[in-house]
Every structure is written in structure tokens, then in C-alpha cells.
């Protein structure tokens, strides 16, 4: 599950404005549900969509056809592709994403068969991010940099080289870049 920003400009999008009520509900659900992965490419079946939205399962296929090409669905594999998800979530200012987001995108791509047309389409659309042409070519680890507050008199200055982990089995002797738990963030803000 990933946390998504909801872009309220969707309400003025000409494509969205032409949609009927049920089509809008399904569209918003597919852009914001708890099955969503960072890529916008994720598994969810018709029954789950129906249960979550309270839309009848027998009309969801027709609704999905009306959402095409913005949102694509493969009923055989129960896969959804929200085509502009990465652009709307992570490429708001430029064509660069943080190393953590790049790793999350790569992990999410590993969850889908590499030869699936949605993976190919995703890689073509986001080629500038430098994601390998085949998911099997993804490295097990990536190097990157993090900045943050450390302990000591020069804390929080400079950059520390860390190894980002894609394969959890390779966690020995590797420093990870972590965020504090949400409950700690909430306590500090009060």
C-alpha cells in the first residue's frame, strides 16, 4: 500500500468532467485505494472493486472500458494500470524522483510479470527515470545518499553514503535510510 496525494485539479480535467457518477467513483477508487502501489500498476479483481465501491460487479467491466486509456484493466490477470500515477504523484516539479521512490517503483514492478504489456507501457512512459528495460535486470541493491540529523556537534550537515536495500536478505552490515515512525512524528509536532 502506498500513500497517495489527491490532486484536486481532477475536478476540472475535461476527461474526468465527462464521466458519469459511477465512472467517477470507480476512477477515484482506482487512483486512491489501499491496493495501489507506487507504480500505479497493481493487482485488484472485479469482486474487490465491487465490494469496496458498492458498485455491482456486473457493470464494472463496462465502467472500466469508459475509463480507458487513462486507466487500463487486464481482467485475465486482474491488473490495473493508472497510466499517469507516477507523473501525478512523484514528477510534479521535474523528471527526477528520490532514490527511495525509485526503489519503491522497482519493487512494485517486480510484483508483475516482466513481459506483461502494462510493464512495457510503464517502462516506455517513464524511461527517463532509468528503470531497466527488464525487471529481471533490476539490481538487488542500489547506492544512494541521504541527509538527515545525526548525533554529535556537526549533526545534520553533509551527506552520508548508504546502501538502499531491495533484497531484504542482504541486510547485514548495511545502513538504511529510515524515517521515524508516524507516532513519533506526531508527538514531536505537538
N, CA and C atoms as an extended XYZ file, in Angstrom:
570
Properties=species:S:1:pos:R:3:atomname:S:1:resname:S:1:resid:I:1 pbc="F F F"
N         0.846       -1.168        0.000 N   UNK     1
C         0.000        0.000        0.000 CA  UNK     1
C         0.895        1.236        0.000 C   UNK     1
N         0.555        2.203       -0.800 N   UNK     2
C         1.285        3.459       -0.782 CA  UNK     2
C         0.327        4.591       -0.435 C   UNK     2
N         0.886        5.643        0.105 N   UNK     3
C         0.089        6.824        0.427 CA  UNK     3
C         0.110        7.716       -0.800 C   UNK     3
N        -1.060        8.170       -1.231 N   UNK     4
C        -1.140        8.990       -2.432 CA  UNK     4
C        -1.651       10.381       -2.095 C   UNK     4
N        -1.134       11.339       -2.844 N   UNK     5
C        -1.669       12.693       -2.783 CA  UNK     5
C        -2.860       12.733       -3.724 C   UNK     5
N        -3.921       13.393       -3.300 N   UNK     6
C        -5.075       13.520       -4.177 CA  UNK     6
C        -5.007       14.868       -4.866 C   UNK     6
N        -4.900       14.853       -6.175 N   UNK     7
C        -4.800       16.072       -6.963 CA  UNK     7
C        -6.213       16.582       -7.238 C   UNK     7
N        -6.594       17.635       -6.554 N   UNK     8
C        -7.955       18.157       -6.681 CA  UNK     8
C        -8.235       18.773       -8.046 C   UNK     8
N        -7.206       18.980       -8.849 N   UNK     9
C        -7.433       19.522      -10.193 CA  UNK     9
C        -8.164       18.522      -11.089 C   UNK     9
N        -8.298       17.280      -10.626 N   UNK    10
C        -9.038       16.289      -11.412 CA  UNK    10
C       -10.465       16.761      -11.676 C   UNK    10
N       -11.032       17.555      -10.757 N   UNK    11
C       -12.413       18.008      -10.910 CA  UNK    11
C       -12.571       18.972      -12.084 C   UNK    11
N       -11.489       19.587      -12.534 N   UNK    12
C       -11.566       20.470      -13.699 CA  UNK    12
C       -10.976       19.835      -14.961 C   UNK    12
N       -10.531       18.604      -14.856 N   UNK    13
C        -9.998       17.874      -16.004 CA  UNK    13
C       -11.143       17.563      -16.972 C   UNK    13
N       -11.040       17.994      -18.247 N   UNK    14
C       -12.133       17.767      -19.209 CA  UNK    14
C       -12.522       16.297      -19.361 C   UNK    14
N       -11.538       15.409      -19.362 N   UNK    15
C       -11.829       13.980      -19.470 CA  UNK    15
C       -12.677       13.525      -18.280 C   UNK    15
N       -12.290       13.901      -17.080 N   UNK    16
C       -13.000       13.491      -15.875 CA  UNK    16
C       -14.399       14.106      -15.810 C   UNK    16
N       -14.516       15.346      -16.234 N   UNK    17
C       -15.810       16.036      -16.168 CA  UNK    17
C       -16.875       15.379      -17.043 C   UNK    17
N       -16.448       14.664      -18.085 N   UNK    18
C       -17.400       13.985      -18.975 CA  UNK    18
C       -17.891       12.649      -18.402 C   UNK    18
N       -17.250       12.178      -17.353 N   UNK    19
C       -17.627       10.884      -16.788 CA  UNK    19
C       -18.933       10.983      -15.999 C   UNK    19
N       -19.673        9.878      -16.016 N   UNK    20
C       -20.889        9.761      -15.205 CA  UNK    20
C       -20.487        9.473      -13.754 C   UNK    20
N       -21.452        9.544      -12.871 N   UNK    21
C       -21.207        9.389      -11.438 CA  UNK    21
C       -20.486        8.074      -11.090 C   UNK    21
N       -20.994        6.937      -11.583 N   UNK    22
C       -20.373        5.644      -11.284 CA  UNK    22
C       -18.962        5.551      -11.869 C   UNK    22
N       -18.767        6.132      -13.032 N   UNK    23
C       -17.446        6.136      -13.661 CA  UNK    23
C       -16.470        6.963      -12.821 C   UNK    23
N       -16.936        8.093      -12.315 N   UNK    24
C       -16.095        8.928      -11.445 CA  UNK    24
C       -15.722        8.188      -10.163 C   UNK    24
N       -16.701        7.534       -9.568 N   UNK    25
C       -16.436        6.787       -8.337 CA  UNK    25
C       -15.374        5.720       -8.575 C   UNK    25
N       -15.524        4.949       -9.644 N   UNK    26
C       -14.552        3.899       -9.932 CA  UNK    26
C       -13.182        4.495      -10.239 C   UNK    26
N       -13.150        5.582      -10.982 N   UNK    27
C       -11.889        6.252      -11.302 CA  UNK    27
C       -11.172        6.701      -10.022 C   UNK    27
N       -11.893        7.370       -9.154 N   UNK    28
C       -11.296        7.850       -7.904 CA  UNK    28
C       -10.849        6.685       -7.026 C   UNK    28
N       -11.643        5.644       -7.003 N   UNK    29
C       -11.263        4.451       -6.245 CA  UNK    29
C        -9.954        3.858       -6.780 C   UNK    29
N        -9.852        3.713       -8.105 N   UNK    30
C        -8.658        3.098       -8.696 CA  UNK    30
C        -7.417        3.973       -8.542 C   UNK    30
N        -7.597        5.261       -8.319 N   UNK    31
C        -6.465        6.165       -8.109 CA  UNK    31
C        -6.063        6.286       -6.639 C   UNK    31
N        -6.931        5.810       -5.721 N   UNK    32
C        -6.665        6.067       -4.300 CA  UNK    32
C        -6.831        4.871       -3.378 C   UNK    32
N        -7.107        3.681       -3.877 N   UNK    33
C        -7.411        2.559       -2.978 CA  UNK    33
C        -6.179        2.011       -2.266 C   UNK    33
N        -6.412        1.180       -1.265 N   UNK    34
C        -5.305        0.660       -0.461 CA  UNK    34
C        -4.548       -0.500       -1.117 C   UNK    34
N        -4.887       -0.861       -2.333 N   UNK    35
C        -4.142       -1.870       -3.087 CA  UNK    35
C        -3.076       -1.215       -3.976 C   UNK    35
N        -3.180        0.091       -4.126 N   UNK    36
C        -2.325        0.883       -5.006 CA  UNK    36
C        -0.851        0.707       -4.648 C   UNK    36
N        -0.032        0.538       -5.669 N   UNK    37
C         1.420        0.517       -5.499 CA  UNK    37
C         1.998        1.790       -6.097 C   UNK    37
N         3.239        2.070       -5.815 N   UNK    38
C         3.882        3.305       -6.281 CA  UNK    38
C         3.823        3.481       -7.793 C   UNK    38
N         3.808        2.397       -8.523 N   UNK    39
C         3.800        2.470       -9.986 CA  UNK    39
C         2.430        2.817      -10.557 C   UNK    39
N         1.380        2.638       -9.774 N   UNK    40
C         0.025        2.760      -10.321 CA  UNK    40
C        -0.362        1.497      -11.068 C   UNK    40
N         0.469        0.498      -11.009 N   UNK    41
C         0.260       -0.807      -11.645 CA  UNK    41
C         0.150       -1.820      -10.520 C   UNK    41
N        -1.048       -2.369      -10.348 N   UNK    42
C        -1.253       -3.220       -9.182 CA  UNK    42
C        -2.392       -4.215       -9.426 C   UNK    42
N        -2.391       -5.322       -8.666 N   UNK    43
C        -3.459       -6.309       -8.811 CA  UNK    43
C        -4.684       -5.939       -7.962 C   UNK    43
N        -5.838       -6.028       -8.571 N   UNK    44
C        -7.112       -5.906       -7.858 CA  UNK    44
C        -8.176       -6.513       -8.766 C   UNK    44
N        -9.021       -7.354       -8.201 N   UNK    45
C       -10.023       -8.017       -9.033 CA  UNK    45
C       -11.364       -7.283       -8.983 C   UNK    45
N       -12.251       -7.680       -9.872 N   UNK    46
C       -13.571       -7.052      -10.004 CA  UNK    46
C       -14.368       -7.174       -8.709 C   UNK    46
N       -14.308       -8.339       -8.074 N   UNK    47
C       -15.059       -8.533       -6.832 CA  UNK    47
C       -14.609       -7.566       -5.738 C   UNK    47
N       -13.313       -7.329       -5.649 N   UNK    48
C       -12.794       -6.382       -4.660 CA  UNK    48
C       -13.245       -4.969       -4.991 C   UNK    48
N       -13.171       -4.605       -6.272 N   UNK    49
C       -13.643       -3.284       -6.681 CA  UNK    49
C       -15.114       -3.110       -6.321 C   UNK    49
N       -15.887       -4.138       -6.583 N   UNK    50
C       -17.311       -4.095       -6.301 CA  UNK    50
C       -17.573       -3.969       -4.795 C   UNK    50
N       -16.877       -4.756       -4.017 N   UNK    51
C       -17.055       -4.724       -2.569 CA  UNK    51
C       -16.689       -3.354       -2.001 C   UNK    51
N       -15.533       -2.824       -2.432 N   UNK    52
C       -15.044       -1.552       -1.894 CA  UNK    52
C       -15.902       -0.356       -2.312 C   UNK    52
N       -16.377       -0.364       -3.538 N   UNK    53
C       -17.129        0.794       -4.056 CA  UNK    53
C       -18.645        0.637       -3.923 C   UNK    53
N       -19.098       -0.579       -3.660 N   UNK    54
C       -20.533       -0.907       -3.631 CA  UNK    54
C       -21.175       -0.807       -5.018 C   UNK    54
N       -20.356       -0.803       -6.078 N   UNK    55
C       -20.865       -0.851       -7.445 CA  UNK    55
C       -21.123       -2.319       -7.802 C   UNK    55
N       -22.189       -2.612       -8.538 N   UNK    56
C       -22.439       -4.002       -8.931 CA  UNK    56
C       -21.302       -4.542       -9.812 C   UNK    56
N       -20.862       -5.756       -9.493 N   UNK    57
C       -19.750       -6.370      -10.230 CA  UNK    57
C       -20.043       -6.486      -11.714 C   UNK    57
N       -21.311       -6.706      -12.077 N   UNK    58
C       -21.632       -6.915      -13.487 CA  UNK    58
C       -21.526       -5.647      -14.340 C   UNK    58
N       -21.427       -4.458      -13.735 N   UNK    59
C       -21.273       -3.230      -14.532 CA  UNK    59
C       -19.837       -2.688      -14.523 C   UNK    59
N       -18.984       -3.245      -13.665 N   UNK    60
C       -17.621       -2.701      -13.533 CA  UNK    60
C       -16.828       -2.837      -14.824 C   UNK    60
N       -16.949       -3.942      -15.539 N   UNK    61
C       -16.223       -4.087      -16.817 CA  UNK    61
C       -16.591       -2.973      -17.788 C   UNK    61
N       -17.880       -2.651      -17.881 N   UNK    62
C       -18.307       -1.558      -18.766 CA  UNK    62
C       -17.750       -0.218      -18.302 C   UNK    62
N       -17.732        0.001      -17.002 N   UNK    63
C       -17.184        1.248      -16.455 CA  UNK    63
C       -15.688        1.346      -16.758 C   UNK    63
N       -14.991        0.234      -16.626 N   UNK    64
C       -13.552        0.220      -16.900 CA  UNK    64
C       -13.256        0.569      -18.358 C   UNK    64
N       -14.104        0.114      -19.255 N   UNK    65
C       -13.921        0.440      -20.681 CA  UNK    65
C       -14.043        1.944      -20.907 C   UNK    65
N       -14.905        2.608      -20.148 N   UNK    66
C       -15.081        4.050      -20.294 CA  UNK    66
C       -13.921        4.839      -19.690 C   UNK    66
N       -13.185        4.221      -18.787 N   UNK    67
C       -12.036        4.886      -18.172 CA  UNK    67
C       -10.761        4.733      -19.008 C   UNK    67
N       -10.814        3.855      -19.982 N   UNK    68
C        -9.666        3.630      -20.871 CA  UNK    68
C        -9.480        4.847      -21.762 C   UNK    68
N        -8.326        5.341      -22.066 N   UNK    69
C        -6.991        4.820      -21.813 CA  UNK    69
C        -6.341        5.362      -20.536 C   UNK    69
N        -7.018        6.255      -19.818 N   UNK    70
C        -6.428        6.822      -18.593 CA  UNK    70
C        -6.161        5.747      -17.539 C   UNK    70
N        -7.097        4.826      -17.442 N   UNK    71
C        -6.966        3.694      -16.530 CA  UNK    71
C        -7.219        2.449      -17.359 C   UNK    71
N        -6.280        1.507      -17.282 N   UNK    72
C        -6.395        0.288      -18.073 CA  UNK    72
C        -6.557       -0.908      -17.136 C   UNK    72
N        -7.273       -1.898      -17.618 N   UNK    73
C        -7.510       -3.085      -16.794 CA  UNK    73
C        -7.318       -4.350      -17.619 C   UNK    73
N        -6.617       -5.307      -17.037 N   UNK    74
C        -6.425       -6.625      -17.647 CA  UNK    74
C        -7.217       -7.620      -16.808 C   UNK    74
N        -8.408       -8.030      -17.277 N   UNK    75
C        -9.243       -8.929      -16.476 CA  UNK    75
C        -8.633      -10.325      -16.285 C   UNK    75
N        -7.855      -10.781      -17.255 N   UNK    76
C        -7.242      -12.105      -17.156 CA  UNK    76
C        -6.288      -12.183      -15.965 C   UNK    76
N        -5.509      -11.131      -15.763 N   UNK    77
C        -4.534      -11.093      -14.669 CA  UNK    77
C        -4.985      -10.224      -13.502 C   UNK    77
N        -6.164       -9.637      -13.600 N   UNK    78
C        -6.706       -8.748      -12.566 CA  UNK    78
C        -5.709       -7.638      -12.211 C   UNK    78
N        -5.201       -6.964      -13.259 N   UNK    79
C        -4.219       -5.891      -13.075 CA  UNK    79
C        -4.793       -4.562      -13.539 C   UNK    79
N        -4.514       -3.532      -12.764 N   UNK    80
C        -4.903       -2.166      -13.102 CA  UNK    80
C        -3.634       -1.380      -13.398 C   UNK    80
N        -3.715       -0.504      -14.393 N   UNK    81
C        -2.651        0.453      -14.655 CA  UNK    81
C        -3.271        1.839      -14.680 C   UNK    81
N        -2.932        2.642      -13.681 N   UNK    82
C        -3.313        4.051      -13.670 CA  UNK    82
C        -2.164        4.756      -14.382 C   UNK    82
N        -2.379        5.091      -15.638 N   UNK    83
C        -1.312        5.479      -16.550 CA  UNK    83
C        -0.468        6.648      -16.040 C   UNK    83
N        -1.077        7.678      -15.514 N   UNK    84
C        -0.321        8.867      -15.102 CA  UNK    84
C        -0.030        8.932      -13.604 C   UNK    84
N        -0.126        7.811      -12.919 N   UNK    85
C         0.056        7.823      -11.465 CA  UNK    85
C         1.419        8.369      -11.041 C   UNK    85
N         2.487        7.859      -11.627 N   UNK    86
C         3.831        8.298      -11.238 CA  UNK    86
C         4.006        9.784      -11.543 C   UNK    86
N         3.524       10.207      -12.686 N   UNK    87
C         3.620       11.621      -13.067 CA  UNK    87
C         2.879       12.502      -12.058 C   UNK    87
N         1.673       12.100      -11.679 N   UNK    88
C         0.862       12.899      -10.763 CA  UNK    88
C         1.389       12.875       -9.338 C   UNK    88
N         2.026       11.787       -8.945 N   UNK    89
C         2.477       11.653       -7.564 CA  UNK    89
C         3.915       12.109       -7.334 C   UNK    89
N         4.811       11.793       -8.260 N   UNK    90
C         6.235       11.961       -7.985 CA  UNK    90
C         6.983       12.882       -8.943 C   UNK    90
N         6.395       13.244      -10.082 N   UNK    91
C         7.093       14.066      -11.068 CA  UNK    91
C         6.420       15.424      -11.213 C   UNK    91
N         6.041       16.009      -10.124 N   UNK    92
C         5.303       17.265      -10.154 CA  UNK    92
C         6.178       18.443      -10.584 C   UNK    92
N         7.452       18.425      -10.202 N   UNK    93
C         8.321       19.565      -10.482 CA  UNK    93
C         9.322       19.305      -11.602 C   UNK    93
N         9.819       18.100      -11.700 N   UNK    94
C        10.816       17.784      -12.735 CA  UNK    94
C        10.775       16.286      -13.041 C   UNK    94
N        11.729       15.814      -13.804 N   UNK    95
C        11.750       14.405      -14.193 CA  UNK    95
C        12.617       13.545      -13.279 C   UNK    95
N        12.768       13.963      -12.034 N   UNK    96
C        13.605       13.214      -11.101 CA  UNK    96
C        12.763       12.769       -9.907 C   UNK    96
N        13.074       11.585       -9.404 N   UNK    97
C        12.442       11.095       -8.190 CA  UNK    97
C        13.532       10.758       -7.193 C   UNK    97
N        13.180       10.718       -5.936 N   UNK    98
C        14.155       10.386       -4.911 CA  UNK    98
C        14.587        8.929       -5.054 C   UNK    98
N        15.765        8.590       -4.547 N   UNK    99
C        16.210        7.193       -4.616 CA  UNK    99
C        15.228        6.237       -3.929 C   UNK    99
N        14.601        6.671       -2.849 N   UNK   100
C        13.630        5.814       -2.157 CA  UNK   100
C        12.426        5.515       -3.049 C   UNK   100
N        11.940        6.513       -3.760 N   UNK   101
C        10.795        6.310       -4.652 CA  UNK   101
C        11.208        5.414       -5.814 C   UNK   101
N        12.401        5.608       -6.349 N   UNK   102
C        12.886        4.761       -7.436 CA  UNK   102
C        12.923        3.298       -6.999 C   UNK   102
N        13.373        3.050       -5.789 N   UNK   103
C        13.411        1.681       -5.264 CA  UNK   103
C        12.000        1.132       -5.115 C   UNK   103
N        11.083        1.957       -4.604 N   UNK   104
C         9.690        1.510       -4.459 CA  UNK   104
C         9.081        1.185       -5.822 C   UNK   104
N         9.394        1.982       -6.842 N   UNK   105
C         8.898        1.709       -8.197 CA  UNK   105
C         9.454        0.382       -8.703 C   UNK   105
N        10.727        0.150       -8.476 N   UNK   106
C        11.351       -1.090       -8.925 CA  UNK   106
C        10.766       -2.304       -8.208 C   UNK   106
N        10.551       -2.180       -6.896 N   UNK   107
C         9.943       -3.281       -6.134 CA  UNK   107
C         8.545       -3.591       -6.664 C   UNK   107
N         7.772       -2.551       -6.921 N   UNK   108
C         6.406       -2.745       -7.414 CA  UNK   108
C         6.416       -3.411       -8.789 C   UNK   108
N         7.374       -3.059       -9.644 N   UNK   109
C         7.458       -3.696      -10.962 CA  UNK   109
C         7.794       -5.180      -10.856 C   UNK   109
N         8.532       -5.546       -9.827 N   UNK   110
C         8.881       -6.957       -9.640 CA  UNK   110
C         7.652       -7.810       -9.329 C   UNK   110
N         6.595       -7.190       -8.856 N   UNK   111
C         5.386       -7.924       -8.477 CA  UNK   111
C         4.530       -8.304       -9.680 C   UNK   111
N         4.892       -7.804      -10.862 N   UNK   112
C         4.108       -8.034      -12.078 CA  UNK   112
C         4.986       -8.793      -13.073 C   UNK   112
N         4.421       -9.749      -13.816 N   UNK   113
C         5.234      -10.453      -14.819 CA  UNK   113
C         5.911       -9.464      -15.777 C   UNK   113
N         7.221       -9.612      -15.959 N   UNK   114
C         8.022       -8.659      -16.738 CA  UNK   114
C         7.544       -8.502      -18.171 C   UNK   114
N         6.951       -9.542      -18.737 N   UNK   115
C         6.521       -9.486      -20.135 CA  UNK   115
C         5.116       -8.900      -20.294 C   UNK   115
N         4.467       -8.560      -19.201 N   UNK   116
C         3.101       -8.029      -19.291 CA  UNK   116
C         3.109       -6.691      -20.040 C   UNK   116
N         2.156       -6.462      -20.934 N   UNK   117
C         2.111       -5.212      -21.705 CA  UNK   117
C         2.057       -3.950      -20.840 C   UNK   117
N         1.463       -4.035      -19.648 N   UNK   118
C         1.420       -2.867      -18.769 CA  UNK   118
C         2.823       -2.489      -18.276 C   UNK   118
N         3.659       -3.494      -18.028 N   UNK   119
C         5.039       -3.225      -17.599 CA  UNK   119
C         5.794       -2.549      -18.732 C   UNK   119
N         5.619       -3.067      -19.947 N   UNK   120
C         6.282       -2.483      -21.119 CA  UNK   120
C         5.827       -1.037      -21.299 C   UNK   120
N         4.528       -0.789      -21.200 N   UNK   121
C         3.994        0.570      -21.344 CA  UNK   121
C         4.532        1.492      -20.250 C   UNK   121
N         4.572        0.990      -19.022 N   UNK   122
C         5.092        1.775      -17.910 CA  UNK   122
C         6.543        2.167      -18.168 C   UNK   122
N         7.354        1.206      -18.586 N   UNK   123
C         8.779        1.471      -18.809 CA  UNK   123
C         9.000        2.443      -19.965 C   UNK   123
N         8.179        2.376      -20.992 N   UNK   124
C         8.297        3.337      -22.090 CA  UNK   124
C         7.938        4.746      -21.622 C   UNK   124
N         6.848        4.850      -20.868 N   UNK   125
C         6.375        6.154      -20.412 CA  UNK   125
C         7.371        6.806      -19.460 C   UNK   125
N         7.965        6.014      -18.596 N   UNK   126
C         8.852        6.559      -17.571 CA  UNK   126
C        10.309        6.173      -17.812 C   UNK   126
N        10.684        6.067      -19.067 N   UNK   127
C        12.052        5.723      -19.458 CA  UNK   127
C        13.070        6.684      -18.848 C   UNK   127
N        12.720        7.951      -18.728 N   UNK   128
C        13.637        8.963      -18.201 CA  UNK   128
C        14.061        8.691      -16.757 C   UNK   128
N        13.319        7.853      -16.053 N   UNK   129
C        13.669        7.543      -14.669 CA  UNK   129
C        14.828        6.560      -14.576 C   UNK   129
N        15.156        5.915      -15.698 N   UNK   130
C        16.291        4.995      -15.706 CA  UNK   130
C        15.967        3.618      -15.165 C   UNK   130
N        14.711        3.217      -15.216 N   UNK   131
C        14.340        1.876      -14.780 CA  UNK   131
C        14.763        0.910      -15.885 C   UNK   131
N        15.452       -0.177      -15.546 N   UNK   132
C        15.924       -1.111      -16.576 CA  UNK   132
C        14.796       -1.622      -17.460 C   UNK   132
N        15.156       -2.007      -18.712 N   UNK   133
C        14.168       -2.484      -19.682 CA  UNK   133
C        13.472       -3.756      -19.227 C   UNK   133
N        14.173       -4.589      -18.502 N   UNK   134
C        13.541       -5.803      -17.995 CA  UNK   134
C        13.629       -5.796      -16.477 C   UNK   134
N        12.573       -6.232      -15.849 N   UNK   135
C        12.537       -6.237      -14.392 CA  UNK   135
C        13.592       -7.176      -13.828 C   UNK   135
N        13.904       -8.259      -14.547 N   UNK   136
C        14.914       -9.193      -14.060 CA  UNK   136
C        16.298       -8.552      -14.015 C   UNK   136
N        16.481       -7.440      -14.734 N   UNK   137
C        17.775       -6.751      -14.741 CA  UNK   137
C        17.921       -5.799      -13.560 C   UNK   137
N        16.895       -5.677      -12.738 N   UNK   138
C        16.990       -4.771      -11.605 CA  UNK   138
C        18.041       -5.281      -10.626 C   UNK   138
N        18.856       -4.383      -10.075 N   UNK   139
C        19.869       -4.809       -9.117 CA  UNK   139
C        19.223       -5.172       -7.784 C   UNK   139
N        19.945       -5.968       -6.988 N   UNK   140
C        19.446       -6.301       -5.657 CA  UNK   140
C        19.642       -5.144       -4.683 C   UNK   140
N        20.642       -4.299       -4.941 N   UNK   141
C        20.857       -3.138       -4.084 CA  UNK   141
C        21.203       -1.947       -4.953 C   UNK   141
N        20.961       -0.783       -4.441 N   UNK   142
C        21.329        0.456       -5.106 CA  UNK   142
C        22.102        1.315       -4.118 C   UNK   142
N        23.006        2.127       -4.593 N   UNK   143
C        23.675        3.080       -3.720 CA  UNK   143
C        22.978        4.408       -3.854 C   UNK   143
N        22.994        5.164       -2.788 N   UNK   144
C        22.344        6.458       -2.823 CA  UNK   144
C        22.841        7.321       -1.688 C   UNK   144
N        22.298        8.492       -1.553 N   UNK   145
C        22.692        9.392       -0.493 CA  UNK   145
C        21.472        9.840        0.284 C   UNK   145
N        21.670       10.021        1.575 N   UNK   146
C        20.615       10.556        2.428 CA  UNK   146
C        21.208       11.688        3.241 C   UNK   146
N        20.397       12.631        3.580 N   UNK   147
C        20.813       13.667        4.509 CA  UNK   147
C        19.887       13.585        5.698 C   UNK   147
N        20.363       14.020        6.814 N   UNK   148
C        19.492       13.963        7.980 CA  UNK   148
C        20.209       14.438        9.208 C   UNK   148
N        19.512       14.434       10.317 N   UNK   149
C        20.080       14.874       11.576 CA  UNK   149
C        20.756       13.689       12.241 C   UNK   149
N        22.016       13.860       12.532 N   UNK   150
C        22.763       12.831       13.228 CA  UNK   150
C        23.000       13.245       14.659 C   UNK   150
N        23.839       12.486       15.355 N   UNK   151
C        24.189       12.815       16.731 CA  UNK   151
C        25.605       13.354       16.729 C   UNK   151
N        25.859       14.389       17.489 N   UNK   152
C        27.184       14.981       17.553 CA  UNK   152
C        27.133       16.449       17.230 C   UNK   152
N        28.311       17.096       17.307 N   UNK   153
C        28.320       18.551       17.158 CA  UNK   153
C        28.027       19.015       15.733 C   UNK   153
N        28.294       18.211       14.704 N   UNK   154
C        28.022       18.595       13.321 CA  UNK   154
C        26.821       17.862       12.755 C   UNK   154
N        25.859       17.533       13.608 N   UNK   155
C        24.724       16.725       13.153 CA  UNK   155
C        23.902       17.440       12.097 C   UNK   155
N        23.469       16.650       11.113 N   UNK   156
C        22.591       17.170       10.071 CA  UNK   156
C        23.308       17.872        8.943 C   UNK   156
N        24.623       17.900        8.967 N   UNK   157
C        25.370       18.568        7.907 CA  UNK   157
C        25.984       17.518        6.986 C   UNK   157
N        25.954       17.800        5.693 N   UNK   158
C        26.598       16.920        4.731 CA  UNK   158
C        25.715       15.761        4.317 C   UNK   158
N        26.306       14.833        3.587 N   UNK   159
C        25.595       13.669        3.102 CA  UNK   159
C        26.321       12.419        3.544 C   UNK   159
N        25.586       11.404        3.832 N   UNK   160
C        26.156       10.142        4.244 CA  UNK   160
C        25.821        9.099        3.195 C   UNK   160
N        26.835        8.382        2.719 N   UNK   161
C        26.571        7.354        1.714 CA  UNK   161
C        25.956        6.143        2.405 C   UNK   161
N        24.851        5.662        1.838 N   UNK   162
C        24.167        4.499        2.394 CA  UNK   162
C        23.836        3.549        1.265 C   UNK   162
N        23.501        2.332        1.621 N   UNK   163
C        23.056        1.364        0.628 CA  UNK   163
C        21.568        1.167        0.822 C   UNK   163
N        20.788        1.367       -0.239 N   UNK   164
C        19.355        1.126       -0.186 CA  UNK   164
C        19.129       -0.343       -0.469 C   UNK   164
N        18.217       -0.941        0.239 N   UNK   165
C        18.034       -2.382        0.148 CA  UNK   165
C        16.810       -2.730       -0.676 C   UNK   165
N        17.012       -3.562       -1.696 N   UNK   166
C        15.895       -4.118       -2.445 CA  UNK   166
C        15.634       -5.545       -1.991 C   UNK   166
N        16.677       -6.259       -1.656 N   UNK   167
C        16.548       -7.643       -1.240 CA  UNK   167
C        16.716       -7.707        0.274 C   UNK   167
N        15.638       -7.955        1.029 N   UNK   168
C        15.723       -7.919        2.478 CA  UNK   168
C        16.680       -8.953        3.065 C   UNK   168
N        17.063       -9.992        2.313 N   UNK   169
C        18.006      -10.984        2.819 CA  UNK   169
C        19.410      -10.402        2.941 C   UNK   169
N        19.671       -9.283        2.264 N   UNK   170
C        21.003       -8.693        2.260 CA  UNK   170
C        21.096       -7.508        3.214 C   UNK   170
N        20.595       -7.668        4.428 N   UNK   171
C        20.541       -6.541        5.348 CA  UNK   171
C        21.727       -6.467        6.300 C   UNK   171
N        22.620       -7.437        6.277 N   UNK   172
C        23.749       -7.415        7.193 CA  UNK   172
C        24.722       -6.296        6.840 C   UNK   172
N        25.180       -5.576        7.850 N   UNK   173
C        26.195       -4.525        7.698 CA  UNK   173
C        25.809       -3.443        6.698 C   UNK   173
N        24.541       -3.137        6.583 N   UNK   174
C        24.110       -2.092        5.671 CA  UNK   174
C        23.322       -1.063        6.461 C   UNK   174
N        23.679        0.184        6.275 N   UNK   175
C        22.950        1.271        6.911 CA  UNK   175
C        21.788        1.644        6.014 C   UNK   175
N        20.611        1.731        6.577 N   UNK   176
C        19.435        2.105        5.796 CA  UNK   176
C        19.048        3.535        6.111 C   UNK   176
N        18.413        4.162        5.171 N   UNK   177
C        17.877        5.496        5.358 CA  UNK   177
C        16.424        5.318        5.777 C   UNK   177
N        16.103        5.661        7.021 N   UNK   178
C        14.757        5.419        7.528 CA  UNK   178
C        14.130        6.711        8.018 C   UNK   178
N        12.833        6.767        7.957 N   UNK   179
C        12.079        7.864        8.540 CA  UNK   179
C        11.597        7.419        9.907 C   UNK   179
N        11.383        8.355       10.834 N   UNK   180
C        10.866        7.959       12.140 CA  UNK   180
C         9.432        7.470       12.017 C   UNK   180
N         8.994        6.627       12.945 N   UNK   181
C         7.609        6.158       12.907 CA  UNK   181
C         6.632        7.319       13.012 C   UNK   181
N         5.430        7.143       12.413 N   UNK   182
C         4.429        8.213       12.388 CA  UNK   182
C         4.069        8.689       13.779 C   UNK   182
N         4.003        7.774       14.752 N   UNK   183
C         3.599        8.212       16.085 CA  UNK   183
C         4.650        9.130       16.708 C   UNK   183
N         5.927        8.933       16.385 N   UNK   184
C         6.963        9.838       16.883 CA  UNK   184
C         6.865       11.200       16.208 C   UNK   184
N         6.575       11.239       14.915 N   UNK   185
C         6.425       12.494       14.201 CA  UNK   185
C         5.269       13.284       14.795 C   UNK   185
N         4.170       12.592       15.078 N   UNK   186
C         3.001       13.253       15.654 CA  UNK   186
C         3.287       13.845       17.011 C   UNK   186
N         4.065       13.129       17.853 N   UNK   187
C         4.392       13.633       19.184 CA  UNK   187
C         5.301       14.837       19.123 C   UNK   187
N         6.250       14.851       18.201 N   UNK   188
C         7.175       15.984       18.083 CA  UNK   188
C         6.460       17.234       17.619 C   UNK   188
N         5.412       17.065       16.789 N   UNK   189
C         4.694       18.222       16.252 CA  UNK   189
C         3.759       18.867       17.255 C   UNK   189
N         3.505       18.221       18.379 N   UNK   190
C         2.542       18.747       19.355 CA  UNK   190
C         3.190       19.628       20.371 C   UNK   190
